[in-house]
Amino acid sequence: MKAVALGLVVFVSLFGAKAGYASSDDAKWVAQCIADNKDEKASIEVITKYCTCMNNKMSDSETLTISQWEKTHPAEMKACDKEAGWR
């Protein structure tokens, strides 16, 4: 739970201007993605950047979680990996 809370703090600090436009639903999806990836060998900043990138690529009407959606969207996953500096 601490990782999720820290991830949200990092999310707001890194993407403060954009976060003003993000919905609470976006924050929920990003927080879930951060929690899903908490055991990965990456910093919370990198994971947050990755999850935010993936969330931004998804449709607002998407019903899958980021972790579910990424499995069917390898090009987007690769782009967000690169943007976040992960993998």
C-alpha positions, 0 to 999 in steps of 0.5 A: 500500500505504501508503494501505491501511495508513494506512486500517487505522490510521484504521479502528481509531482511528475505530472502536476499540470496534466493531473489537473485534467486527469480524472479520478478514474485515471488516478485509480487506473494508474494506482492499480497499475503501480500496485500490479508492478510493485515487485518489478525491478524498477523505481517507483518513478519509472513505474509511475511514468510507464503506467501514466503513459499507458493510461494516456494511450487508452480510450476513456471508455476502456474497461480493462485495467492497464495491466490487462490492456498492455497484454493486447497492445504490445506497440503501446507497451513498447513505446511506454517502456521507452518513454519511462526508461524501463526494460 
